[in-house]
Structure formats: structure tokens, C-alpha cells
Amino acid sequence: MTIYGKKPRKIRCLIVLTILILLISLVMGGFSAEANDTNITNKNSDEQLVSVYVKDGDTLWGLVCRYCDTQKDIREIIYEVEKLNNITNANIYEGQTLYLPIN
């Protein structure tokens, strides 16, 4: 056996180990992102806020319907959410964190 036969095996092992570590960290990051809905209090009023991690396919309308008080006009709530999160329109993006009022 030559010394050249052992180096590629070590390199392959390091590559496989690196890929495994990356996959594990991606999976764990996904689980922690889904568990990111937390309640906080709005400093300007007595209403409670929920922190929501935006996932692929989420819309502002859908998130408001899911988390907010539907007794109020949904357009008013969306306007409040836009002001609260400093966004200028209803476009939201995957990976974004939004604060939504819950009553």
C-alpha cells in the first residue's frame, strides 16, 4: 500500500462528516423556527402580541385570520400589523418575523 491510498479516504470521511453536521443543523434550525410563536405585550397599549415566523406560503391575511381577533374588521387589523412591523404593504417573506396583536 502506498501513502496515497489513505489520504482520499480521510478526505471522504471529512466531507461526509461535514455534510452530516450541516444536515443536522438545518433540521434543528427548522424545528426551532416552528416553535418561535411567543406572546409579548405591546408597550403602547394593553394588547398582547404574538411573534410569528413566516413560512413559505403564508400570507398576511391568513396569519391575521389565524392569530387575531376576528370580531374587528380584518382590514383594520392588517393596517395595525403593517404599522406595528414597519412594513408598507401586505407583502411578507419567508423567514420574516412578524408581531401580531391578539386579544
Protein Blocks (a to p, Z undefined) as FASTA:
>chain_A
ZZklmmmmmmmmmmmmmmmmmmmmmmmmmmmmmmmcccdddfkbmbdcddddddehiafk
lmmmmmmcfkbcfklmmmmmmmmnopabfcdcehiacddddZZ
